[in-house]
Amino acid sequence: MTKFGIFLTTAKLPNITEADVFNNSSYYATLGEQLGFDSCWTLEHHFTPYGLCGDPLVMAAYLLGKTERLQVGTAVSVLPNHHPVQLAERVAMLDRLSNGRFLFGVGRGGFVKDFEVFDQPADKSHLIMREWMSIINDAFTHPGVVERDNEFIRIPAVPVYPTPQTPGGPPVYVVCESPSSTEWVASQGLPMMMSWWLEKDAMRTQIELYNDVAEAHGHDPEGVDHQISCLVSVGDSREQARAAVHDNFDWFRRTGQEAAFRIQHLRNLPNYAELMRKWEEFALDQGGDLDRANLQHTENILDLNVVGTPEYCVDHLGELMEATGVRHVLAGFEGPGTREAVAENMTRFAEEVIPSLKKQFDTVAAA
């Protein structure tokens, strides 16, 4: 069955206040529930207007209290930023308080200051993430006793409370942006969250790699609840849809790049080699001109994502779902900027795009 969620950026665009950011996010979540979306997802960012939500679990708790049916997830909790035992406690509490409506999306992070301020080695982020997930899994199993003594952390043997309501803990989703991450996630049998800047063929290749590795580790890849993320702008014409979000997409790109690892950082981080490779390829495509590459990057974001008429959005997203086999879509609607325009964007997608995709894919699944 197809599922559709919304992700809440909490981005502080230049024309809105911090109060607007959180009031709007709450409004979008409750509107999403009214429009029939299945879930909403909170992001974690620090030290940048790219996102004001430093604690996605706090925000998720608030939104779970504001809604009745909607599932609420993190997209993502950046694991190296947190103590794993405390994180396990808080996630289990949310699972119980929400009666199982909480979803746990995780990632290892890619913003420079996070690692500096929270004092974790960026060159070992992948190892820290795997260790933290192992600790959290131990906390979610009966009797939920955790004990560690290694290069990353020392924890004396302690029981972790509360235990989650959902057996084994709430559903876990993992951001994957490299072959090595995909291989590890597949070895665990966990679903992937695939990024909105990936091309269709790259997503399909990622799914194929996942399936091969999952099977080799004894996991059945059939029916794994992977997610595709995308940015959405629905308009009366493709030109109108692009114009409505162009400037804010460019702001998102620039602001995110300022906070993220840059090429000078990536050169010293072999565990982010795939990200380095993508940036080098993109710069080479633009003749080595980084300024030109940055400008082209915004146009590429518009081309890759779900930006156009309702018919275009159905066709574009339908092709992506068909190529990958993924039926769970997370959509970002905040590109138009103002609350009224974002609400209209969400409403048009819910009423003019989702029904066609459900008819296309759910009818086939039912048959």
C-alpha positions as CSV (number, residue, x, y, z in Angstrom):
1,M,0.0,0.0,0.0
2,T,1.2,3.5,-0.8
3,K,1.9,5.9,2.1
4,F,2.6,9.6,2.1
5,G,4.2,11.7,4.8
6,I,5.3,15.3,5.1
7,F,8.7,16.5,6.5
8,L,8.9,19.7,8.5
9,T,12.1,21.6,7.9
10,T,11.7,24.3,10.6
11,A,13.8,26.4,8.3
12,K,13.9,30.1,9.2
13,L,13.6,31.7,5.8
14,P,14.6,35.4,5.7
15,N,11.0,36.6,5.6
16,I,9.7,34.8,8.7
17,T,10.3,34.9,12.5
18,E,11.3,32.0,14.8
19,A,7.7,32.1,16.2
20,D,6.4,31.7,12.6
21,V,8.6,28.6,12.1
22,F,7.2,26.7,15.0
23,N,3.6,27.9,14.6
24,N,3.7,27.0,10.9
25,S,5.2,23.5,11.6
26,S,2.4,22.8,14.1
27,Y,-0.2,24.0,11.6
28,Y,1.3,21.9,8.7
29,A,1.2,18.8,10.9
30,T,-2.5,19.2,11.9
31,L,-3.4,20.1,8.3
32,G,-1.5,17.0,7.1
33,E,-3.7,14.9,9.3
34,Q,-6.9,16.5,8.1
35,L,-5.7,16.0,4.4
36,G,-5.2,12.3,5.0
37,F,-1.4,12.1,5.1
38,D,-0.1,9.1,7.0
39,S,2.8,10.7,8.8
40,C,4.9,13.8,9.5
41,W,8.6,13.9,10.2
42,T,10.8,16.2,12.3
43,L,14.4,17.1,11.3
44,E,17.4,17.7,13.5
45,H,19.7,20.7,12.9
46,H,21.9,22.8,15.1
47,F,23.6,26.2,14.8
48,T,22.0,27.2,11.4
49,P,18.8,28.8,10.2
50,Y,18.6,25.8,7.8
51,G,16.6,24.2,10.6
52,L,15.7,25.4,14.1
53,C,14.7,22.1,15.5
54,G,17.6,21.1,17.7
55,D,15.6,18.3,19.3
56,P,13.3,16.3,17.0
57,L,12.1,14.1,19.8
58,V,10.7,17.1,21.7
59,M,9.0,18.3,18.5
60,A,7.7,14.9,17.8
61,A,6.2,14.6,21.3
62,Y,4.5,18.0,20.8
63,L,3.0,17.0,17.5
64,L,1.9,13.6,18.7
65,G,0.0,15.4,21.4
66,K,-1.6,17.7,18.8
67,T,-2.7,14.9,16.5
68,E,-4.8,11.8,16.9
69,R,-4.1,9.5,14.0
70,L,-0.9,10.8,12.4
71,Q,2.3,8.9,12.9
72,V,5.2,11.2,13.8
73,G,8.8,10.3,13.1
74,T,12.3,11.8,13.1
75,A,14.0,12.4,9.8
76,V,16.4,12.1,11.4
77,S,17.8,11.9,14.9
78,V,21.5,12.5,14.3
79,L,22.9,9.7,16.5
80,P,26.4,11.0,17.2
81,N,24.8,14.1,18.8
82,H,23.2,12.1,21.6
83,H,24.0,9.6,24.4
84,P,22.6,6.3,23.1
85,V,21.1,5.2,26.4
86,Q,19.3,8.5,27.0
87,L,18.1,8.4,23.4
88,A,16.7,4.8,23.9
89,E,14.9,5.9,27.1
90,R,13.3,8.9,25.3
91,V,12.3,6.9,22.2
92,A,10.7,4.2,24.3
93,M,8.8,6.8,26.3
94,L,7.4,8.3,23.0
95,D,6.5,4.8,21.8
96,R,4.4,4.3,25.0
97,L,3.0,7.8,25.3
98,S,1.8,7.8,21.6
99,N,0.4,4.2,21.7
100,G,2.9,3.2,19.0
101,R,2.5,6.2,16.7
102,F,6.2,7.2,16.9
103,L,8.7,6.3,14.1
104,F,12.5,6.4,14.6
105,G,14.5,7.7,11.7
106,V,18.3,7.9,12.2
107,G,21.4,9.1,10.5
108,R,25.1,9.9,11.2
109,G,25.1,13.6,10.3
110,G,27.0,15.8,7.9
111,F,27.2,19.2,9.4
112,V,30.6,20.5,10.6
113,K,29.7,22.2,13.9
114,D,27.7,19.3,15.2
115,F,30.8,17.2,15.5
116,E,32.9,20.0,16.9
117,V,30.3,21.1,19.6
118,F,29.2,17.6,20.6
119,D,32.8,16.4,20.6
120,Q,32.6,13.4,18.3
121,P,35.1,12.4,15.7
122,A,33.6,13.0,12.3
123,D,35.9,10.5,10.7
124,K,34.3,7.8,12.8
125,S,30.7,8.8,12.5
126,H,29.7,5.6,10.7
127,L,31.2,3.5,13.4
128,I,29.6,5.6,16.2
129,M,26.3,5.3,14.5
130,R,26.5,1.5,14.3
131,E,27.6,1.2,17.9
132,W,24.8,3.5,19.1
133,M,22.2,1.5,17.2
134,S,23.6,-1.7,18.7
135,I,23.2,-0.1,22.2
136,I,19.7,1.1,21.4
137,N,18.7,-2.3,20.2
138,D,20.0,-3.9,23.4
139,A,17.9,-1.4,25.4
140,F,14.8,-2.4,23.4
141,T,15.1,-6.2,24.0
142,H,14.1,-8.1,27.1
143,P,15.4,-7.6,29.7
144,G,16.9,-4.4,28.2
145,V,20.3,-4.5,29.9
146,V,23.0,-2.4,28.3
147,E,26.8,-2.7,28.9
148,R,29.7,-1.3,26.9
149,D,33.4,-0.6,27.3
150,N,35.1,0.3,24.1
151,E,36.8,3.2,22.3
152,F,33.6,5.1,21.9
153,I,31.8,4.7,25.2
154,R,31.8,3.1,28.6
155,I,28.5,2.1,30.2
156,P,28.3,-0.1,33.3
157,A,25.6,-2.8,33.1
158,V,22.3,-1.1,33.6
159,P,18.6,-2.0,32.9
160,V,17.0,0.6,30.6
161,Y,13.4,1.8,31.4
162,P,10.8,2.2,30.2
163,T,10.6,-0.8,27.8
164,P,8.9,0.2,24.5
165,Q,5.3,-0.7,23.9
166,T,6.1,-1.9,20.4
167,P,8.0,-5.2,20.6
168,G,11.6,-4.6,19.7
169,G,11.0,-0.8,19.7
170,P,9.3,1.5,17.2
171,P,10.1,1.1,13.4
172,V,13.6,2.3,12.5
173,Y,14.5,4.0,9.2
174,V,18.0,4.9,8.2
175,V,19.3,7.6,5.9
176,C,21.5,6.1,3.2
177,E,23.6,8.1,0.8
178,S,26.5,5.8,0.0
179,P,27.1,2.2,-1.0
180,S,28.8,1.4,2.4
181,S,25.8,2.8,4.3
182,T,23.4,0.9,2.1
183,E,25.3,-2.4,2.7
184,W,25.3,-1.9,6.4
185,V,21.6,-1.1,6.6
186,A,20.8,-4.1,4.3
187,S,22.9,-6.4,6.6
188,Q,20.6,-5.3,9.5
189,G,17.4,-5.7,7.4
190,L,16.3,-2.1,8.1
191,P,14.5,0.2,5.6
192,M,16.3,3.1,3.9
193,M,15.3,6.7,3.7
194,M,16.5,7.8,0.3
195,S,17.5,11.5,-0.3
196,W,15.7,14.0,-2.5
197,W,18.8,14.9,-4.4
198,L,19.3,11.4,-5.8
199,E,18.4,10.6,-9.4
200,K,16.0,7.8,-10.3
201,D,18.8,5.5,-11.6
202,A,20.8,6.1,-8.5
203,M,17.9,5.2,-6.3
204,R,17.2,2.1,-8.4
205,T,20.9,1.0,-8.1
206,Q,20.7,1.6,-4.3
207,I,17.7,-0.7,-4.1
208,E,19.4,-3.4,-6.1
209,L,22.5,-3.3,-3.9
210,Y,20.3,-3.4,-0.8
211,N,18.4,-6.4,-2.1
212,D,21.6,-8.4,-2.8
213,V,23.2,-7.6,0.5
214,A,20.0,-8.2,2.5
215,E,19.5,-11.7,0.9
216,A,23.2,-12.5,1.6
217,H,22.5,-11.8,5.3
218,G,19.4,-13.9,5.5
219,H,16.8,-11.0,5.2
220,D,13.9,-11.0,2.8
221,P,14.1,-7.7,0.9
222,E,10.6,-8.1,-0.5
223,G,8.2,-5.6,1.1
224,V,10.8,-3.7,3.1
225,D,9.3,-0.2,3.8
226,H,11.9,2.0,2.1
227,Q,11.1,5.7,1.7
228,I,11.7,8.1,-1.1
229,S,11.9,11.8,-0.1
230,C,11.1,14.6,-2.5
231,L,10.5,18.3,-2.6
232,V,7.1,19.3,-4.0
233,S,5.6,22.3,-5.7
234,V,2.3,21.9,-7.5
235,G,1.2,24.7,-9.9
236,D,-1.0,25.4,-12.8
237,S,2.0,25.1,-15.1
238,R,5.5,23.8,-14.7
239,E,6.9,27.3,-15.0
240,Q,4.6,28.6,-12.3
241,A,5.5,25.7,-10.0
242,R,9.2,26.3,-10.5
243,A,9.0,30.1,-10.0
244,A,7.0,29.6,-6.8
245,V,9.9,27.8,-5.1
246,H,13.1,28.8,-7.0
247,D,14.3,31.5,-4.6
248,N,13.7,29.5,-1.5
249,F,15.2,26.3,-3.0
250,D,18.3,28.4,-3.7
251,W,18.3,29.7,-0.1
252,F,18.0,26.1,1.2
253,R,20.9,25.0,-1.0
254,R,23.2,27.9,0.0
255,T,22.3,27.7,3.7
256,G,22.7,24.0,3.8
257,Q,26.1,24.1,2.1
258,E,27.3,26.7,4.6
259,A,26.6,24.4,7.5
260,A,27.6,21.1,5.8
261,F,31.0,19.5,5.3
262,R,32.8,21.4,2.5
263,I,35.3,20.0,0.1
264,Q,38.2,21.0,2.4
265,H,36.6,18.9,5.2
266,L,35.7,16.0,3.0
267,R,39.3,15.5,1.8
268,N,40.1,14.4,5.3
269,L,37.1,12.2,5.9
270,P,37.4,8.9,4.0
271,N,34.0,7.8,5.5
272,Y,32.3,10.5,3.5
273,A,34.1,9.5,0.3
274,E,30.9,9.1,-1.7
275,L,29.8,12.7,-0.9
276,M,33.2,13.9,-2.0
277,R,33.0,12.0,-5.2
278,K,29.6,13.5,-6.0
279,W,30.8,17.0,-5.4
280,E,33.9,16.5,-7.6
281,E,31.9,15.0,-10.4
282,F,29.4,17.9,-10.3
283,A,32.2,20.5,-10.3
284,L,33.9,18.8,-13.2
285,D,30.6,18.8,-15.2
286,Q,30.6,22.6,-14.7
287,G,34.2,22.9,-15.9
288,G,35.6,23.1,-12.4
289,D,33.8,26.4,-11.7
290,L,32.3,26.0,-8.2
291,D,30.2,29.2,-8.5
292,R,28.7,28.0,-11.7
293,A,28.2,24.5,-10.2
294,N,26.4,26.0,-7.3
295,L,24.0,27.9,-9.5
296,Q,23.4,24.8,-11.6
297,H,22.8,22.8,-8.4
298,T,19.5,24.8,-7.8
299,E,18.3,24.1,-11.3
300,N,19.1,20.4,-10.8
301,I,17.1,20.3,-7.5
302,L,14.1,21.7,-9.4
303,D,14.6,19.1,-12.2
304,L,15.0,16.1,-9.8
305,N,12.0,16.9,-7.6
306,V,8.2,16.9,-7.9
307,V,7.8,20.4,-9.3
308,G,5.1,21.0,-11.9
309,T,1.4,20.6,-12.8
310,P,-0.6,17.9,-11.0
311,E,-0.3,15.6,-14.0
312,Y,3.5,16.2,-14.2
313,C,3.8,15.4,-10.5
314,V,1.8,12.2,-10.9
315,D,4.0,11.1,-13.8
316,H,7.3,12.1,-12.3
317,L,6.7,10.5,-8.9
318,G,5.0,7.5,-10.5
319,E,8.0,6.8,-12.6
320,L,10.2,7.0,-9.5
321,M,8.0,4.6,-7.5
322,E,7.8,2.2,-10.4
323,A,11.5,2.2,-11.0
324,T,12.4,1.6,-7.4
325,G,9.4,-0.4,-6.1
326,V,9.2,2.0,-3.2
327,R,5.6,2.9,-2.1
328,H,6.4,5.2,0.9
329,V,6.9,8.9,0.0
330,L,8.0,11.7,2.3
331,A,7.3,15.1,0.8
332,G,8.6,18.6,1.7
333,F,6.1,21.3,0.8
334,E,7.6,24.4,2.4
335,G,9.3,25.8,-0.8
336,P,6.7,28.5,-1.5
337,G,7.5,30.1,1.9
338,T,4.3,31.6,3.2
339,R,1.8,29.6,5.3
340,E,-1.0,30.1,2.9
341,A,1.1,29.1,-0.1
342,V,2.5,26.0,1.6
343,A,-1.0,25.0,2.7
344,E,-2.3,25.3,-0.8
345,N,0.7,23.2,-2.0
346,M,-0.1,20.5,0.5
347,T,-3.8,20.5,-0.4
348,R,-3.3,20.3,-4.1
349,F,-0.9,17.4,-3.7
350,A,-3.3,15.6,-1.4
351,E,-6.3,16.2,-3.6
352,E,-4.8,16.2,-7.2
353,V,-1.7,13.9,-7.0
354,I,-2.1,11.3,-4.2
355,P,-5.4,9.9,-5.5
356,S,-4.0,9.1,-8.9
357,L,-0.9,7.5,-7.4
358,K,-3.0,5.4,-5.0
359,K,-5.2,4.3,-7.9
360,Q,-2.2,3.4,-9.9
361,F,-0.3,1.4,-7.3
362,D,-2.8,0.3,-4.7
363,T,-5.1,-1.2,-7.3
364,V,-2.2,-3.2,-8.7
365,A,-1.2,-4.4,-5.2
366,A,-4.8,-5.4,-4.4
367,A,-5.1,-7.4,-7.7
